[in-house]
Amino acid sequence: MSDSQPSTVFNFDGDDPEMLEAYEKARATFRYLWRELTWEYRRIIPALGASAVKAPFSDGPPRGKAKPVVEQMWFGDVFFDGRLVSGTLLNTPNKLRSVRAGDRVSRPLSEISDWLFSYGDEPFGGFTVGVMRSRMSPRERQSHDAAWGMKFGDPANVRVLPDSQSEDEEHPMSENMGPSLKEHLKKDPTGLLSPDENGWTTLHSMALGGSYAAVKILLEFGADPNAPTGNGMTPLQLARCLGWEKVAALLLKHGAK
């Protein structure tokens, strides 16, 4: 994901069935990247080695009947507002002129093509990376992995979460922060219950991150289940947009609409 040189080019047909399946898997599991980032952005000492999202970019329709040039590129410093995934472009385009490394970019969640995060050299996600690696020779694969500085392992086995976590359970930090969250709210609830300059409260963030335990505590201390963010998303809409149905059910019990 170097931003100093044009990226190595891998050419794929736009209708490649394996790649299309990889895109769908990435979109369906994006919530696990966002759950991880929800807590990463609250850590005093960062734990992740890398985190990024991939999406297609183009300069728009060309003249005549030529197909537009599309480049799949990664962006970091990822933020998700319930509608758009945004970040800073990490790759230097090979042919495109409308974007360049360092630009702030955004895409609807329905248009992303991959995501990835890592703990040290252990990667999670990377569905399109798995497809590309499956078509490499052992030597090419070794060179690819060395360039990334990660141990991708079997291309057919793309891991979504560390073994210590479950897709159906709370993130470990969600349960662990419960006592300190309660103490903070008892002493001074205004900070955690008040919106920031973008209209986001802690309840919005925890609902979007799928944190049932934190949402429950915040609601018990009077957090507004119907307050909108700056872009009009309520906690219930945020929970539902990533499929956190347990959190959504809890919000409904507390009057969310």
Backbone hydrogen bonds, N-H to C=O, Kabsch-Sander energy under -0.5 kcal/mol:
donor,donor_aa,acceptor,acceptor_aa,energy
7,S,92,T,-1.3
16,D,13,D,-2.1
20,L,16,D,-2.6
21,E,17,P,-2.1
22,A,18,E,-1.8
23,Y,19,M,-2.3
24,E,20,L,-1.9
25,K,21,E,-2.2
26,A,22,A,-2.2
27,R,23,Y,-2.3
28,A,24,E,-2.3
29,T,25,K,-1.3
30,F,26,A,-0.6
30,F,27,R,-0.6
32,Y,29,T,-2.1
33,L,29,T,-0.7
33,L,30,F,-0.8
34,W,30,F,-2.3
35,R,31,R,-2.5
36,E,32,Y,-1.6
37,L,33,L,-2.6
38,T,34,W,-2.4
39,W,35,R,-1.1
40,E,36,E,-2.3
41,Y,37,L,-2.5
42,R,39,W,-1.4
43,R,39,W,-0.6
43,R,40,E,-1.1
49,G,118,S,-2.9
50,A,118,S,-0.8
52,A,116,L,-2.5
53,V,75,F,-2.4
54,K,114,D,-2.6
55,A,73,M,-2.1
57,F,71,E,-2.0
59,D,69,V,-0.5
66,A,63,R,-0.8
71,E,57,F,-2.7
73,M,55,A,-2.4
73,M,71,E,-0.6
75,F,53,V,-2.8
76,G,88,T,-2.5
79,F,86,S,-2.4
81,D,84,L,-1.7
85,V,107,R,-3.5
86,S,79,F,-3.1
86,S,84,L,-0.6
87,G,105,V,-2.3
88,T,76,G,-2.5
89,L,87,G,-0.5
89,L,103,D,-3.0
90,L,74,W,-2.8
91,N,74,W,-1.0
92,T,2,S,-0.6
92,T,5,Q,-0.7
102,G,89,L,-2.7
103,D,100,R,-2.2
105,V,87,G,-3.0
105,V,103,D,-0.6
107,R,85,V,-2.5
109,L,83,R,-1.4
111,E,108,P,-2.2
112,I,108,P,-0.5
112,I,109,L,-1.1
113,S,54,K,-2.9
114,D,54,K,-1.4
116,L,52,A,-2.3
117,F,124,F,-2.1
118,S,50,A,-2.0
119,Y,122,E,-2.1
120,G,118,S,-0.6
122,E,119,Y,-2.1
124,F,117,F,-2.7
125,G,159,R,-3.4
126,G,115,W,-2.6
130,G,126,G,-1.9
131,V,127,F,-1.6
132,M,128,T,-2.5
133,R,129,V,-2.7
134,S,130,G,-1.8
135,R,131,V,-0.6
135,R,132,M,-1.1
136,M,133,R,-1.4
141,R,137,S,-2.8
142,Q,138,P,-2.1
143,S,139,R,-2.2
144,H,140,E,-2.6
145,D,141,R,-2.6
146,A,142,Q,-1.9
147,A,143,S,-1.9
148,W,144,H,-1.7
149,G,145,D,-1.7
150,M,145,D,-1.7
151,K,121,D,-3.2
152,F,150,M,-0.9
157,N,154,D,-1.8
158,V,156,A,-0.6
159,R,157,N,-0.7
165,Q,162,P,-2.0
169,E,166,S,-0.5
174,S,171,H,-1.6
175,E,171,H,-1.1
176,N,172,P,-1.9
177,M,173,M,-1.8
178,G,175,E,-1.1
181,L,177,M,-2.6
182,K,178,G,-2.3
183,E,179,P,-2.1
184,H,180,S,-2.3
185,L,181,L,-2.3
186,K,182,K,-2.2
187,K,183,E,-1.9
188,D,184,H,-2.7
193,L,189,P,-1.8
194,S,190,T,-1.7
196,D,200,W,-2.1
199,G,196,D,-2.0
202,T,192,L,-1.3
205,S,201,T,-1.8
206,M,202,T,-2.7
207,A,203,L,-2.4
208,L,204,H,-2.3
209,G,205,S,-1.8
210,G,207,A,-0.9
211,S,206,M,-2.7
212,Y,210,G,-1.2
215,V,211,S,-2.3
216,K,212,Y,-2.6
217,I,213,A,-1.8
218,L,214,A,-2.5
219,L,215,V,-2.4
220,E,216,K,-1.9
221,F,217,I,-1.3
222,G,219,L,-1.6
223,A,218,L,-2.5
227,A,224,D,-1.0
229,T,233,M,-2.0
230,G,198,N,-2.3
232,G,229,T,-1.9
236,L,225,P,-0.6
238,L,234,T,-2.5
239,A,235,P,-2.4
240,R,236,L,-2.3
241,C,237,Q,-2.1
242,L,238,L,-0.7
242,L,239,A,-0.7
243,G,240,R,-1.3
244,W,239,A,-2.7
245,E,243,G,-1.7
248,A,244,W,-2.2
249,A,245,E,-2.5
250,L,246,K,-1.6
251,L,247,V,-2.3
252,L,248,A,-2.3
253,K,249,A,-1.8
254,H,250,L,-1.0
254,H,251,L,-0.6
255,G,252,L,-1.7
256,A,251,L,-2.4
